[in-house]
Amino acid sequence: MDRRKFLATAAAMPAAAMLGGKLARAEDHLKWAVFTPDSEVTFRTVMKPFAETVQRETDSAVVFDLFPNGALGRNPGQQPQMVIDGVADVAWVVQSYSPGRFPDTEVLELPGLFKDLRESSLVAARLNKRKVLNDYGDFYVIGLWGTAPYSIHTNYPVNSIADLKGKTIRASSKNESAALRAFGAVPIGMPVTEIPEAISRGTISGTTSHLSPFFDFGLDRVTNNHFFIGLGVVPLAVLMNKKKFDALPETARAAIERNAGDALTMKWIESITSYNAANLEKLKSNPKNKVVFPSQAELDEAQRLLAPVRDEWVAVSDRHKELKAALDTELAAVRGEGKG
């Protein structure tokens, strides 16, 4: 290799390859695509620590080369295909950004089901663990979770559901779009990375979001009215190419399995719940913001409007009925544990 080629190769090597101070053999490296910024909370507190732990426990037999900021591909909807095609070995995936690819997972998006992030994440993880969801045959699921219920953030005052009528609001999924239509709004689908510019240009008047990405993606700069009506949640996942996982040595697979699944789910719940709480206080402390928590009567009205959205999805097929019944069972179990 001549000097120019050597320098080019060295420059292209990601910093993550040096995690723990050791450089693994090239064949041991696993490329991890992250379309979100390296400043985003999930990258900092969940993904990066997981990669570091597995590398340490395997003595660098497994090294995850982390590529945040869309370095391997910026399109959020292409992340699962990148894993299948080998562009990446692992990816951070928002399933609703790839319409039609994860049909069973849609059940988690149904509006008005979950009270908080703990409920949605435990139910999502358990449905995956029990092989209820048939969407992940090409993948080893490192983690599968849910967000907190989405609220609505706008650049105009919203004091009630009636104030949403006719307004263009960004939606993150098909079921969330249906929920917004039930509220009289006009949903426009787009990934979170495009929201600030769309609001600034007047393409939309507001967006749905939970509080984890709110400051990380600059939504605070373009909205100052915050209506905490519970919509649905958004499923999220860290997916690995299953063939790549199966080809790893047994000790390497064991280290990934030990730190994935339930362990990573609890890490996600603890980290993001804490971050969301801090962000809510930050939001409320800014006098420019108007934060509205709906009355019980308004919450009841929301459930009345959202019930047909759920019913319509369930009525589509027997498979949808099975999925909703399985979700209801897991949710009841989670709530029972909470009371204990």
N, C-alpha and C positions, 0 to 999 in steps of 0.2 A: 504494500500500500504506500503510495507516495504521500508526501507531507500534506498536500492540499486535501486529499481524501481523508487522511487521518484527522485533520483539524475539523473537517465538516462532520465526520462521524462523532467526534467528541462534543461538538456544539449541539448536535441533535439529541444527545443523551439526556433524558429528563432527570431533574434533581432527585426525584423520588427513587431512582435506582440506587442511590447512595444511602437510603434510610438505614440507620443503625451502624453506619460507618463501614459496611462491607459491600463489595460489589459482587453480585452473584454471576454465575455463568450466563451467557446470553440466552441459552435455551430454557433457563429457569424463569425468565422475566414474563410477567403477565401484564398486558396493556389494559389500563383501566380508563375508560372514557368518561369524562364528566363535562357535560355541556354548560354547567353553571360555573360561576367564578370561584376561585380558590379562597375567597373571603366569605363565602356562603357558609352558614352554620353547620349544615349537614356534612359538608366536606371537612370542615375543621374538627368537628367533635365526634363524628361517627365514622366516616369513610377513611380518613387519614389514620386515625388511631387503630382501626381494624387492620389496615395494611401493615402498619408498623408492628403490631402485636404478632401477626402471622409470620412476618419475616423474622422477628426475634425468636419465636418459638421453634421455627424450623432451621435456625442458624443459617438463614439466607438461602435455604433450599427453594423457598418461594419468595419472590420479590414482585410486588405490585408496582409497576411504573405508572404513576398517577398523571393523567393528562387533563387537568381542569381547563376552564376558559374555552371549551370547545376545540382544543388543540387537535383532536382526531376527527372532529366533525361537529359543527355548530347546530345542525338541525335537530331539535329535540325529538321529533317524530321518527328520525332515522336511527336512533340509538339501538333499539333491539335488532334491527337488520345488520348493523355494524358488528354486533356480537356474533350473529349467525354467519356472516361472511368472513369473519376473522380480521376485520379492520381493528377491532378491539376484542379482548378476551373477556372483559367485564365492562358493564356500563351502568350508569345511574339513569333510571328509566321512569318517566311519568307515563303510565300506560294509556291514559286518555289522549295523549298527543299522537298516538298511533292507532287511529280509528279502525276497528274491525279485527285487530290482531289479538286482543285480549277480551273476547266477548263475555266469558264467565266473570271476569273481574269487575264488569260493569255493575254487578249487584252491590258492590261496596259503595258505589257512587249515588245510590238512591237517596234522595233528600229527606232530611228530617229524622234519620234513624239514630244517629250517634250523638251523645252528649259532649264528648271530648275526645282528645287525641288518644288517650289510653284505651278507651273502648274500641275505637276504629282500628288501632294498631294491633291489639290483642286478637280481635276477631279476624282481621286480615291474615295475621301470622298463623292462626290456628286453622283457618280454612285451607291455607296452603299446606300446612303440616299434615293435615288429614286427607290431602289429595282430593279435596272437593273441587278445586279449580283446575280445569283441564287446559289451561292456557300456556303451560310452561314446560312442555315436553322437550323443547330444544335447549332448555336452560337448567343450570343448577341455581336455585334461588338462595342467594346469600342473605337477603332480607326482603320482606314484603310487609308494608305498613300502611297506615292511613294518616291523614293530616287531622288537625282540629276542624270542626265544622266551619265552612267558609262564611265570612261576613261580607258586607258590601261597603265599598269605599268609593266616594264620589267627589267631584269638584263643585257640587251644588248641594243644598240642604236636603237631607232625607230624615224625616221624623216618623214615617210610617210606611207601610207597604204601598199605600196609595201614591206616595211620592215617586215611586219607581215607574209608574205607568207611562209608556211611550219612550222611556229613556234607553239609550244604547249602553249596555253593560257587557263588559267582557266576561265570557264564560270559559271554563277550562275543560268541559266535557259535554257529551250529549245529554246526559241526565241533568247536569247543572243548567244547560240551556233550557231544558223543559221546565225546570223549577223557576227560572227567571220569567219565562213566558207565562207561567201560572200566576206570577206576581204582576203581570202586565208590562214587563220590560221587554226590550228587544235585545236578545243575546247576540254577541259577536264572538266567535271563537278565535283565540290566539294564545300562544305560549306566554309565560310570565315575562320573558325577556323583551317582549315587544310592547308591553303595556305603557310604560312611561311616555314613549314617543306618541303612541296612539291617543292618549289623553291630552298631551300637550298640543297635538294637532287638531283636537276636537273630533277625531274619528269616533271616539267613545266618550261617554260622560263619567264613567267609573268602571270599577272592576270588582269581581269577587276575589277574595283572598283569605287565607288565615294569616296569623301574624308572624310566622317564621320568615317568610320571604319578604315581608312588607318593607323593612328597612334595607335588607340585603340587595333588593332589586330596585330601590329608589321609588317605590310607590308612595312613600311619604312626601316626596317632593311635588307630586302632582295631584294629591287628594287631601282634603281637610275636613271631610264629613264622613263619619264612620258609624254604620248602622249594623249592630251586632245581632242580626237575625240569623238563626242557624239554618244554613242550607245543607248540602251534602258535603262529604269529604272527598278528597282526591287520593286514590291509591298511588303508592310509590314503591319502587323496587330497586334493588341492586341485583343484577342478573349476570351470570357467568355462562359462557359457552359450555354446555354439558359434556361434549366430547373432550374439550380441553380439561375440564375438571376430572373426568374419568381417567384420563391419561396420566394424571399426576401420580407420583408415588403414594403409597398408602399413608405414610407419615404426614405427607403434605396435605392430603385430603382430610386427615383427622384433625390437623391444626385449623384448617378452614372451617370444618364442621363444628369444632369446639367453640369457635369465636363467632360463628354466624348464628342463624336461627334465633332461638330464645334469648341467648345472651345479647345479641346485637339489637333485638327488638327492645329489650329493657334499656339498653344504652340510648336508643333512639327516643323512647318515651321520656326518660329522665332528662335528656339533653334538650329536646325540643319543647317539652312542657315548661321547663325553667326559662328557656329563651323566649317563648311566647308570653309568659307572665311578665318578664322584664320589658318586653316590647309594649305590652299593654300599658304599663306604668309610664313608659316613655311617651306613648301616644297621649295619654291623659294629662301629662304634665305640661304639654305644649298648649299655651292659651289660644293658639290659632286653630286648634282642632276642636271640632264638636263631636263628642262621643255619645252615641245614643244606644241605651240598652232597652229594648222593647218591653212594654208591660206584658203581664201574663195574658191579657186579652188579645194583644197583638200576636203573641207567640201561638196562642190557640188558633187564631185566624190563619197564621202561616201553616200550621199543621192541617187545617181544613183544606187549604189550597194545594198543599203538597201531596195529600193522600191520593188524589187521582193520578198524579205522576207516578207514584209507586205502583198503584194498581194496574195502570196501563202497561208498565214494563213487565210485571208479573204475568199478565194475561197473554203475553206474546206466545209463550210456549210452555210445555210441561217442564222443560229444562229450567226455564226461569222460575217456575214454581218451586222446583227442587232447590235451586240456589238460594232463593229467598227463605225457604224453610230452614235450610242449613245455617244461614246467617242468623236467623231469629234464635235458633237453638244456642249457637255460640254466644250471641249477645246476652241472652238470659243467663248463661253460665258466668260470663264476665261480671255482670251486674250482681249476681249472687255472691261471687267472691268479694266484690267491693263492699257488700253489706257485712261480710264476715270480718 
